[in-house]
Structures are given as C-alpha cells and as structure tokens.
C-alpha cells in the first residue's frame, strides 16, 4: 500500500509539474509574441520617422569594416541601393578637405566613448558636392569596440535655402 501511495504521489507531482510547464510555456510564448509584435511596431515607427525626416541610418561593424545603410543613406550618397558599402568605400566619398577632420572626430569619439556629431562634405560619383551632418555612437561589448551606429542628414538644400534668405 505504501508503494501505491508513493506511485500516486509521484504521478500527481508529474502531472502538476507537466501542467506548470505547460502554463509557463504558454506565458513565455505570449511574452515572446508580444515582444516580437512590439519590435515590429517599433521598426515600423522608426522607418516612418527616418523616411519623413530624410534621415539616413548606418552601422559600421568594426571587425569587418562592413557598413549597412538604409535606403535613405544610399540616396544621400548617390549610390545605387544594394551596393556593397565598406568603411573604405565611404571614406573615398568624403571631400578631401574634410577627410582628416571626420576621421579625427570618429577616433576621438571611440577613444572617449562618446557620440560624435560632425558636418562634412561628400563628392558623389557624379561629381556633385553635398553637405552632410553625420552622427555616430560607438558601441562597446566587454570594453571592446563592436560597432558604430549613426545617422546622416543631407543639409545641402537647407543651406541653399538659408543662403537665399540672407
């Protein structure tokens, strides 16, 4: 009889445990679904905001030198969407008179672990010169630079408009 009670007890513990696992799994599944939905919603809002404000987004993976751009960044720099962008490619688009200053600002931001904000000129492949306001935020993992993320805004047309009003 003692064995029967013990077996029933074990069976009850297993059933309760299984039920609890099912409940916890359901709750975790719901939380994950809600977080995925929130992430999708945040991504939609970010896309609307950057598109309407004409903001180019970029990310530089420092381990590879690969750069990821959103569609607006390709447009700002006059590069065909989908073109492979690296730090080298981006550097070659900088106006020669601004190159050293921009690189110094980036290095300073990395060294001090601060964001940078710099205005510079680019020369598009068609020869057109544009004025860009760029921001960058170095991101570290275990005190090692992992990537830099930032924005680019084309100021050229705004500067022309301001000059007309003077």
C-alpha positions as CSV (number, residue, x, y, z in Angstrom):
1,X,0.0,0.0,0.0
2,X,2.9,2.4,0.8
3,X,4.2,1.7,-2.7
4,X,0.8,2.6,-4.3
5,X,0.7,5.9,-2.3
6,X,4.2,6.7,-3.4
7,X,3.5,5.9,-7.0
8,X,0.3,8.0,-6.9
9,X,2.2,10.9,-5.3
10,X,4.9,10.7,-8.0
11,X,2.1,10.6,-10.6
12,X,0.5,13.7,-9.1
13,X,3.8,15.5,-8.9
14,X,4.5,14.7,-12.6
15,X,1.0,15.8,-13.6
16,X,1.3,19.1,-11.6
17,X,4.8,19.6,-13.0
18,X,3.7,19.0,-16.6
19,X,0.8,21.4,-16.1
20,X,3.0,24.1,-14.6
21,X,5.5,23.6,-17.5
22,X,2.6,24.0,-19.9
23,X,1.4,27.1,-18.2
24,X,4.9,28.6,-18.0
25,X,5.5,27.8,-21.7
26,X,2.2,29.4,-22.6
27,X,3.1,32.6,-20.7
28,X,6.6,32.7,-22.2
29,X,5.2,32.1,-25.6
30,X,2.7,35.0,-25.1
31,X,5.5,37.3,-23.8
32,X,7.7,36.4,-26.8
33,X,4.8,37.1,-29.2
34,X,4.1,40.4,-27.6
35,X,7.8,41.4,-27.7
36,X,8.0,40.4,-31.4
37,X,4.9,42.5,-32.1
38,X,6.3,45.4,-30.2
39,X,9.6,45.1,-32.1
40,X,7.8,45.0,-35.4
41,X,5.8,48.1,-34.4
42,X,8.9,49.9,-33.3
43,X,10.7,49.1,-36.6
44,X,7.7,50.5,-38.5
45,X,7.7,53.7,-36.4
46,X,11.4,54.1,-36.9
47,X,11.1,53.7,-40.7
48,X,8.3,56.2,-40.8
49,X,10.3,58.7,-38.7
50,X,13.5,58.3,-40.7
51,X,11.7,58.5,-44.0
52,X,9.7,61.6,-43.2
53,X,12.7,63.3,-41.7
54,X,15.1,62.2,-44.5
55,X,17.5,60.6,-42.1
56,X,20.0,58.0,-43.4
57,X,20.9,55.3,-40.9
58,X,24.1,53.4,-40.9
59,X,26.0,50.8,-38.9
60,X,29.7,50.0,-39.2
61,X,30.9,46.6,-38.0
62,X,34.4,47.4,-36.8
63,X,35.6,43.8,-37.0
64,X,35.0,43.6,-40.8
65,X,34.7,47.2,-41.9
66,X,31.3,46.4,-43.5
67,X,28.7,49.2,-43.4
68,X,25.0,48.7,-43.5
69,X,22.8,51.5,-44.8
70,X,19.1,52.1,-45.0
71,X,17.6,53.2,-48.3
72,X,17.9,56.9,-47.5
73,X,21.7,56.6,-46.9
74,X,22.1,55.2,-50.4
75,X,20.1,58.2,-51.8
76,X,22.0,60.8,-49.8
77,X,25.4,59.5,-51.0
78,X,24.1,58.9,-54.6
79,X,25.0,55.2,-54.6
80,X,22.8,52.5,-56.1
81,X,20.8,50.7,-53.5
82,X,22.3,47.3,-52.6
83,X,25.9,48.3,-53.5
84,X,28.4,46.8,-51.0
85,X,29.5,49.6,-48.7
86,X,32.6,49.4,-46.6
87,X,34.4,51.9,-44.5
88,X,36.9,52.3,-47.4
89,X,34.1,53.0,-49.9
90,X,32.6,55.6,-47.6
91,X,35.9,57.2,-46.9
92,X,36.5,57.7,-50.6
93,X,33.3,59.7,-50.9
94,X,34.4,62.2,-48.3
95,X,35.6,65.6,-49.6
96,X,39.5,65.5,-49.4
97,X,39.4,68.8,-47.3
98,X,37.1,67.2,-44.7
99,X,38.6,63.7,-44.6
100,X,41.1,64.2,-41.8
101,X,38.7,66.1,-39.6
102,X,36.0,63.5,-39.9
103,X,38.3,60.6,-39.1
104,X,39.7,62.5,-36.1
105,X,36.2,63.1,-34.8
106,X,35.4,59.4,-35.1
107,X,38.7,58.3,-33.5
108,X,38.0,60.8,-30.6
109,X,34.5,59.5,-30.1
110,X,35.8,55.9,-29.9
111,X,38.7,56.9,-27.6
112,X,36.5,58.9,-25.2
113,X,33.5,56.5,-25.7
114,X,31.2,59.4,-26.6
115,X,28.9,60.2,-29.5
116,X,30.2,62.4,-32.3
117,X,28.4,65.0,-34.5
118,X,30.2,66.4,-37.5
119,X,29.3,68.3,-40.6
120,X,31.3,67.3,-43.7
121,X,31.1,67.3,-47.5
122,X,30.9,64.3,-49.8
123,X,31.6,64.1,-53.5
124,X,29.0,61.8,-55.2
125,X,30.1,59.6,-58.1
126,X,28.6,62.1,-60.5
127,X,30.8,64.9,-59.1
128,X,28.1,66.6,-57.1
129,X,29.2,68.0,-53.7
130,X,26.7,67.6,-50.9
131,X,27.0,68.8,-47.2
132,X,26.1,66.1,-44.7
133,X,25.6,66.2,-40.9
134,X,26.7,62.9,-39.5
135,X,26.3,61.5,-36.1
136,X,27.9,58.3,-34.7
137,X,27.7,56.3,-31.5
138,X,30.4,53.8,-30.7
139,X,29.0,50.6,-29.1
140,X,31.3,48.5,-26.9
141,X,30.9,44.9,-25.6
142,X,33.2,43.9,-22.7
143,X,35.2,47.2,-23.3
144,X,35.9,46.2,-27.0
145,X,34.5,48.4,-29.8
146,X,31.9,46.2,-31.5
147,X,30.3,48.7,-33.9
148,X,29.4,52.3,-34.6
149,X,25.9,53.3,-35.4
150,X,24.7,56.6,-36.6
151,X,22.7,58.9,-38.9
152,X,23.3,61.1,-41.9
153,X,21.2,64.1,-42.9
154,X,21.8,65.9,-46.2
155,X,22.0,69.6,-45.3
156,X,22.7,70.8,-48.9
157,X,19.3,72.1,-49.8
158,X,18.7,73.6,-46.4
159,X,21.9,75.6,-46.7
160,X,21.0,76.8,-50.2
161,X,17.6,77.9,-48.9
162,X,19.2,79.8,-45.9
163,X,21.7,81.5,-48.3
164,X,18.8,82.7,-50.5
165,X,17.1,84.3,-47.5
166,X,20.1,86.3,-46.4
